[in-house]
Amino acid sequence: MEPKHPNAIFKSHLEDRRFQNDAIDSAKKNLALTYVNAFVNAGYGKDLLILAQENNEDWVFKCKDDGQTAAAASLGMLLLWDIDEGLA
């Protein structure tokens, strides 16, 4: 199966946004994206958010506070049964 991006799960582009001033805090949004990515792609060993090396951005360091802990844990969920690459 192909990995899925969390935005494909949320499908927020289909919502009718009436209140544009109600912006979600970016830290909370990143935390939600991290959890969704971990559970949707758990055990597959590949994803489109954390392991994707586009623009040399590291998702763990892009998040802050509890988001870093969640990103590290979700990385563990992605590489759950990969004994060769997961331990490295």
Secondary structure, DSSP 8 states (H G I E B T S, - for coil): -----HHHHH-GGGS----TT----HHHHHHHHHHHHHHHSTTTS--SSSS--GGG--HHHHS-THHHHHHHHHHHHHTTT-TTTS--
